[in-house]
């Protein structure tokens, strides 16, 4: 598995921005309608900003926070938008193994838009002391049979406990007065 990932990493273009990257769910989940019918799905957030690849040969020369600087500058001009796409599994598609891809011909449904219109510094932001547990789900969404989901819950809870006891350095955004000026 590691060899396959390294090969993928070497062959896959990297985006120039957080704003033009597609974000994929790792695990499958069950979407359940009001009648109790369930569909196994994975979702992705596909950017409205066109993908642009960075020249990997120049990557080391980029400033350490170039992706954050870029997104802050973009947010100062316009909100960032991604389409939420749900991909529906067919019988036999693996739902208990996040490393197994589904065929590309699966039905995809555009279910909404994620809009980010501002950034906040993390030191006093609303997300500071929250664990992003993949098993805390709203009504109508349930976990799949993937054993990675409960493992992620435990790991994220441990991470939150460790972060809660730390008194880390301010984020790059909080340290950079120019970047803070660009925040809405």
N, C-alpha and C positions, 0 to 999 in steps of 0.2 A: 504494500500500500504506500509506503514512504517513497519508494522508487517511482511509482506512478505519479504521485503528487509532485515530486521534484521535476519530472519530465513535463508535466502539465505547466508548472510554474515557469520553466524555461521557455516553453513554446507559446504561452498565452500572452498576448499584449497586455500591458498595464495601462490603466487610464491616467490621464493627466489631472484628474479632479475627482473628489468625492461626488461632485454634482453630475458627472456623466458616467457613473458606474452603476451596473445592475447588482442588486443585492438579492441573494437567494436564501430561502429557508433551508435549514440543514435537514430537518426531520419532516416526516409526514404527520398530518393531523386529520381528525375526523370532523367534518362539518356536518351538523345535524339540523334538519329543517323542523318546522313546527309539528309535522306529522310523524317525526321520529326516523325518517329516512336519512341514512348517513352516506357521505362521500368521502373517500380518502383524497386528500389534497396536499400539495406543496404550493407555496406562494413565492412570488418574487416582486421586487420593486424595480421597475424599469424606468430609467430617467427620460424625461422629456428633452434634456440637454443631449445633443448628439455625442456619441462616444468619440473620443480622441485618444490615440495611443501616445504614450511618452516613449521617447527614444531611450531604451534601457542603458545604452552606453553613456548617457548624460545623467542618469539617475543619481549616482554618487556625488555629482557636483551640485545637486539641488540643495537649498537650505533645509535644515532638519524639519521645519514646520511648514514646508511649502504647500502641502495639501490643506492645512488649516488656514493658512494665509489666503489661499485661493478661495475657499468656501466663504470666509468672512468678507472678502472683497465682492464676491458674487451676491451675497445676501444684502450688502449695502446698496446694490443696484436693483435686485428683483428677488422675489421668493423663488425657492428651488422646488421642483415638482417631480414626482415619480408616480407612474401608474402602478397600482396594485393588481397583479395578475395572479389568478388562482389556476393551477394546473390540476386536472382531475385524473386520478389513477383509473386504470382499467383492471379487471380481474387478472391476478397473477403478477401485477406490478409489485415490487418489493416495498413494503411499508415499514418493516422492522429493521432496516439497514440503511442508514443515511449515506453510506458510501456507494450505493447502487443507484445509478441514473435511471430515470424513466425514459422510454422512447420519446423522441422529439415530436411525434405525431399526436400526442395526447391533447385533448380538448383544453383550451385555455380561455378563461373568462376574465375580462377587464371589470373589476368590481369597485374601483374607486381611485382616488388620487390622494397621495400624501403630499402635503405642502408644508415646507419649512420656511418661515418668514423672518426668523431671528435666531441668534445664538446667545447663550448666556454663559458666564463663567461658571465652571463646575463647583468652585469653592462654596458658593451659597445658592446654587441652583436647586431646582426641585428634584433632580435625579441623584443627588449626592448620597443619600442613605437608602437607596432602593436596590433590591436584588431583582435582576431581570430573569426570574424563574420561568422556564418554558412550560411549567405545569400549572401556573396560575393563569387560568383561561376563562374567558367570558362564556356566558350561557350560549350554547349552540356550537361550541368548539370543544373537542375532547382529544386527549392524546392518542397516538397510534400505538402499535405494539413494539415500538422501537425502545430497546433497553437503554439507549443512550439518554433518553429524556429524564428518567429518575436520576441517572448519574450526573447529568448536568445540573439538576436541581440541587443536589448535595454539594457539588463543587461550587456553584454560585453562592450558596448560603455560606459556605466556608470563606469564600472570597470577600463577601460583604463583612463578615465578622472581622477578618484581618484588616480590611480597609478602615473599618470603624475605629480600630485601635491605632491607626497610623496618623501621623501629623505630617503629611507629605509636603512637598514644595508646591507653590502655586502653579497652576496650569500655564502653558505657553500663552494662552489668551490673556490670562490675568496679569502676566509679567510684561506684556507688550503694550505700551500706551498707544501706539499707532493702531494696533489691531482693535483695541477697546474703543477707539474713536469711530471705527467703522461699524460697530455694532448698532443695530437699530434701537 
